Amino acid sequence: MLFIGLLLQADAQMTVGNGDVLAPARAGLVQCYEPNELRKTCQSIAAYRQIQGARYVNQATVAVSPNGPVTLETVTEVVIRNDAVCGSIKSDEIAGGTLRMAGRPLDEDSARPLLERVRQSMAPLIGKEICTAYSPFKGALVTDVTIDGLAMPNGRQRVKWIKATDGYTVAP
């Protein structure tokens, strides 16, 4: 699941349940999903910029291919509701995304068919509200995901708040 969707671990855990789940983002940190500390990689990285109140812009970079260095960067609006980050992906946000191969943006002609395949694979999620809450688990944070209010127990991922300058990259 691409978009289902990062301070120090102890600080991040303190934000769970206090109604301010994106306080670390306002302090300049980003979320690393499924971090590999040895390789300094994440399956995805999510950065948040507050718009107003509980509304944020989420810039997400996700690994598209499990076998190669292809990533997709999208920008969506999200809102904090009941201690969870909630939003929905739209077709045009995928179509307007930036595909990169080994860190280099693909030209529009090369990217267009790949973005269409991503959009088709994401079709069951387009327009549905995806909410991600965070809870402590074995010294880390994990996600608790709902889609249109239904719990997705198989959507659980480890999350670590990191500095954007920590050298982490998105890779499978």
Secondary structure, 3 states (H helix, E strand, C coil): CCCCCCCCHHHHHHCCCCCCCCHHHHCCEEEEECCECCCCEECEEEEEEEEECCEEEEEEEEECCCCCCEEEEEEEEEEEECCEEEECCCHHHHHCCEEEECCEECCHHHHHHHHHHHHHHHCCCCCCCEEEEEEEECCEEEEEEEECCEEEHHHCCEEEEEECCCCCEECC
